Amino acid sequence: MSVLNRGAAGLSGEIWERIDAAALEAAADLLTARRFLDIDGPFGIGLTSLEVGPETRVQDSGEELAASIGSLTIPVPLLQQPCALSVRRIEGHLNLGLPLDLRPVEDAAEAVARREEQLIYRGIPELGLVGLTNAEGRASVACGDWSSVEQALNDVLDAVNRLDANGFNGPYALALSPSRFNALFRRYECSDTMQLDHLSRLCEGGLFKAPIDGAVLLDPRVGELKLGQDLRVGFSANDGVHFKLYVSESLTLLLDDPAAICTLEEQGAAG
């Protein structure tokens, strides 16, 4: 079964290659969590849920009922965004050599990428999914004013010490809000060394500008991303004016140990 339905579109392989390249390049610019989390898969679009935790046996006191054995599951959401390409413009590109505008595909891929980032960092509460910044059992420290040149290093060191105390020794990855990431380009007084250089030595797993508040420090044993279908472009219809396409993927964050996370939260928000 071809779930992407590309054969029905009547587009050439060369056009699909350009569509795929545009989608992947646009999404890659926004994806941060994939750069420091392990990825398992893809297993295919048929992966809709994952069993988590140990199997539990439920046995009623009466002998007339059989035991129930099972485990909890978490969903593997399908993320999807529609888009459309002009039939006339594709024809003009193929027959007249006109430029091919793939911005609608790029915009759709960016929307899927932003949703993926939200899923990983904050979860999807409506589906019972939590993310790296709100997982129960994580550590947290307060995050001060990073306009003071020493404060960033002090705050991250506090987070490192919390993870060290929990038995997680790195290498650490650090994801930061845009404002806190940008603050790291300040130089120490009477030095050519930036705060970013110092923290890069401490966080060997990398520093990443992410769509979050504050920051989050992670040990690689935190868990992994389970991919069903990786980011792909499919075809849904042709109304004579547009090729109606969609960009989709399916994945979930499987947390092995939330204690491998330490959030750096704004003053008054840390637990």
Secondary structure, DSSP 8 states (H G I E B T S, - for coil): --TT-GGGT---HHHHHHHHHHHHHHHHTT--GGGTSEEE----TT--EEEEEEEEEE--SSTTS--EEEEEEEE--EEEEEEEEEHHHHHHHHHH------HHHHHHHHHHHHHHHHHHHH-BGGGTB--TTT-TT-EEEEE--TTSTTHHHHHHHHHHHHHHHTT-----EEEE-HHHHHHTT-B-TTSS-BHHHHHHHH-TTEEEE-SSSSEEEE-GGGEEEEESS-SEEEEEEE-SSEEEEEEEEEEEEEES-GGGEEEEEETTT--
